[in-house]
């Protein structure tokens, strides 16, 4: 590797003191514009690299924000990340992004690595598995801002950004009931995570409000990997009580249920009505088009980015805000038509 | 913010010298295991933060790899990133990820920010717009490893990872010809980018090989945003020469072409056969299922991550490898059936 250019090299080249070079690079008022221009021009020419490490070390600031997501290759998550990156990039912060791959162990490791890397703040959406939150106390103890989005948990002084999953689950189920469904199944992700637990809760509340008893056999909890769609459809086929409506906790799984149900000869929406969650682009590609709940991921990313950066710049204190709720919306399409 | 714990605080607490603390934390052989355990336990208890900044500063290593992608929220890109992150994370490197949003200006800014952040290496997939590559000379001049993937360019000592887009474009077009198509349109992204230029080239070569003259009106160059699908279908509808086959440079656009063509009463594959590119999950959701070229994004990410990390660890010198080509594969489905 080529030798690193230092301010001493620049000083020698320009025949001025290293202190003057340093001050020029930092736009110090005591240095004339002429000198600054000269220094900058030589710095550029020689490939001098601003030593942000050293600068940040003394300021104890890294200008980086750590992000832990369950997985990068999900349409919803990559849309949220795109919003966070947009804001961070505009302000000059770097994002260090890591994925837990739904594992608690990996999430712990990521939290430690990011802590050791000196991130100024951490944004997290929890893994499926995570039950214990001790790996975040390193942050909270040292008052490093920590914000949870989408899959959140309740830690003191850690704000959260999400939609009202409880209300969204209620709306989805109420919609199926209004479209005439009497026996509604629910496909959920891990009930350890707020997003799925709250949607399930909303589902139950809508049934209760409409005097429909909840049947244990109508709850199907899984990791929502699409390979399970076939197994689920088998279960529907063999169920004693005819299922006529399904509320699925994400669009990808809902779409694969439609594909498998159609293979088995079910007509959608005549025999079974289906509603998904997220409004992923795929919901408009499947035939019939999928009714769903719009979850504005890009807006969530923008908001998460803005909140953390406003906090870091001192303009607001997010640690006093408990919860930010983004509005959801039901989008009725063909898959639930009467 | 709480006061930062230093090795001096640990030394005082343990009543040993700062040097012994430092050596213990670095697992120095001269220090007994008993002392190391004591130091580590107090370090953990007090929330001591390993100062990687300082450590890396002296080693001139940041243990971070910069990545610039056109946009985060694309299925293909987030799959590649997922592979890169997997490798980097396993080895203990952090990824700083930024998006150019297809803008040359933003790509330049990102390259500068990442350079100033002291990344040990840079991975890039180029923006649609980029015509000038001077923003990468800061890296090449200083021998900071620079690797291009998918959308690549030809810079000295910068390896590239891609598929053989030329051959893939040929295969796609040859398949349509073998399925009986006589007048094949091609929908391309910006021809400034190798991926699209090479696929177009392969398309022309297949036509030539089969004695089918290329017609300028059959090339449709766009930014591949799905809003353009309607316009394209209008053009097909009003074309003098009946188009009976379409080779589209990405699956998302191909899927929206199918939707719009069906709305206009075209039967797929009877009236028009369509082949896409990438093998995105959406290709199996559309009806009829989309024939496509498999582009193994995850594998590309793994390979990009491994190449750069092997180079950084000194085990291989990627700057001597010009080009890594990943195998593509044609996946025949309903949309091109005879």
Boltz contact constraints between the chains, C-beta under 6 A:
constraints:
  - contact:
      token1: [A, 1]
      token2: [B, 143]
      max_distance: 6.0
  - contact:
      token1: [A, 2]
      token2: [B, 142]
      max_distance: 6.0
  - contact:
      token1: [A, 2]
      token2: [B, 143]
      max_distance: 6.0
  - contact:
      token1: [A, 47]
      token2: [B, 141]
      max_distance: 6.0
  - contact:
      token1: [A, 47]
      token2: [B, 142]
      max_distance: 6.0
  - contact:
      token1: [A, 50]
      token2: [B, 116]
      max_distance: 6.0
  - contact:
      token1: [A, 52]
      token2: [B, 116]
      max_distance: 6.0
  - contact:
      token1: [A, 52]
      token2: [B, 117]
      max_distance: 6.0
  - contact:
      token1: [A, 53]
      token2: [B, 53]
      max_distance: 6.0
  - contact:
      token1: [A, 53]
      token2: [B, 57]
      max_distance: 6.0
  - contact:
      token1: [A, 53]
      token2: [B, 118]
      max_distance: 6.0
  - contact:
      token1: [A, 54]
      token2: [B, 57]
      max_distance: 6.0
  - contact:
      token1: [A, 57]
      token2: [B, 53]
      max_distance: 6.0
  - contact:
      token1: [A, 72]
      token2: [B, 78]
      max_distance: 6.0
  - contact:
      token1: [A, 72]
      token2: [B, 81]
      max_distance: 6.0
  - contact:
      token1: [A, 72]
      token2: [B, 82]
      max_distance: 6.0
  - contact:
      token1: [A, 73]
      token2: [B, 78]
      max_distance: 6.0
  - contact:
      token1: [A, 73]
      token2: [B, 79]
      max_distance: 6.0
  - contact:
      token1: [A, 73]
      token2: [B, 82]
      max_distance: 6.0
  - contact:
      token1: [A, 78]
      token2: [B, 72]
      max_distance: 6.0
  - contact:
      token1: [A, 78]
      token2: [B, 73]
      max_distance: 6.0
  - contact:
      token1: [A, 78]
      token2: [B, 78]
      max_distance: 6.0
  - contact:
      token1: [A, 79]
      token2: [B, 73]
      max_distance: 6.0
  - contact:
      token1: [A, 81]
      token2: [B, 72]
      max_distance: 6.0
  - contact:
      token1: [A, 82]
      token2: [B, 72]
      max_distance: 6.0
  - contact:
      token1: [A, 82]
      token2: [B, 73]
      max_distance: 6.0
  - contact:
      token1: [A, 85]
      token2: [B, 99]
      max_distance: 6.0
  - contact:
      token1: [A, 89]
      token2: [B, 98]
      max_distance: 6.0
  - contact:
      token1: [A, 94]
      token2: [B, 96]
      max_distance: 6.0
  - contact:
      token1: [A, 94]
      token2: [B, 117]
      max_distance: 6.0
  - contact:
      token1: [A, 95]
      token2: [B, 97]
      max_distance: 6.0
  - contact:
      token1: [A, 96]
      token2: [B, 94]
      max_distance: 6.0
  - contact:
      token1: [A, 96]
      token2: [B, 96]
      max_distance: 6.0
  - contact:
      token1: [A, 97]
      token2: [B, 95]
      max_distance: 6.0
  - contact:
      token1: [A, 97]
      token2: [B, 97]
      max_distance: 6.0
  - contact:
      token1: [A, 98]
      token2: [B, 89]
      max_distance: 6.0
  - contact:
      token1: [A, 99]
      token2: [B, 85]
      max_distance: 6.0
  - contact:
      token1: [A, 116]
      token2: [B, 50]
      max_distance: 6.0
  - contact:
      token1: [A, 116]
      token2: [B, 52]
      max_distance: 6.0
  - contact:
      token1: [A, 117]
      token2: [B, 52]
      max_distance: 6.0
  - contact:
      token1: [A, 117]
      token2: [B, 94]
      max_distance: 6.0
  - contact:
      token1: [A, 118]
      token2: [B, 53]
      max_distance: 6.0
  - contact:
      token1: [A, 141]
      token2: [B, 47]
      max_distance: 6.0
  - contact:
      token1: [A, 142]
      token2: [B, 2]
      max_distance: 6.0
  - contact:
      token1: [A, 142]
      token2: [B, 47]
      max_distance: 6.0
  - contact:
      token1: [A, 143]
      token2: [B, 1]
      max_distance: 6.0
  - contact:
      token1: [A, 143]
      token2: [B, 2]
      max_distance: 6.0
  - contact:
      token1: [A, 255]
      token2: [B, 285]
      max_distance: 6.0
  - contact:
      token1: [A, 282]
      token2: [B, 282]
      max_distance: 6.0
  - contact:
      token1: [A, 282]
      token2: [B, 285]
      max_distance: 6.0
  - contact:
      token1: [A, 285]
      token2: [B, 255]
      max_distance: 6.0
  - contact:
      token1: [A, 285]
      token2: [B, 282]
      max_distance: 6.0
  - contact:
      token1: [A, 285]
      token2: [B, 285]
      max_distance: 6.0
  - contact:
      token1: [A, 285]
      token2: [B, 286]
      max_distance: 6.0
  - contact:
      token1: [A, 286]
      token2: [B, 285]
      max_distance: 6.0
  - contact:
      token1: [A, 287]
      token2: [B, 287]
      max_distance: 6.0
